[in-house]
Amino acid sequence: MCSKYILQTAGFDARFPYTNQTRHCFQNYTDYFKCIAARGEDFAPCKQFKRAYHSLCPNEWITKWDEQREGGTFPASLEP
């Protein structure tokens, strides 16, 4: 079976060497939206943040955070 998707796990991040990956997940989510606000969705380094948070975060969290962003109640600043 051939798939057009390549599954990858997020790589090592020196900011989180021995910690629970929850913080890593949240940080990559916020970094992605800050990055696209500053540089646009087509900026390649932004895509790395997106791949990382999709790999690390449960889908339920992503859905919840997306709803909070759209509703203006997200608990962190996403300004670059």
Buried (B, 14 or more C-beta within 10 A) or exposed (E): EEEEEEEEEBEEBEEBEEEEBEEBBBBBBBBBBBBBEEEEEEEEEBBBBBBBBBBBBEEEBBEEBEEEBEEEEBEBEBEE
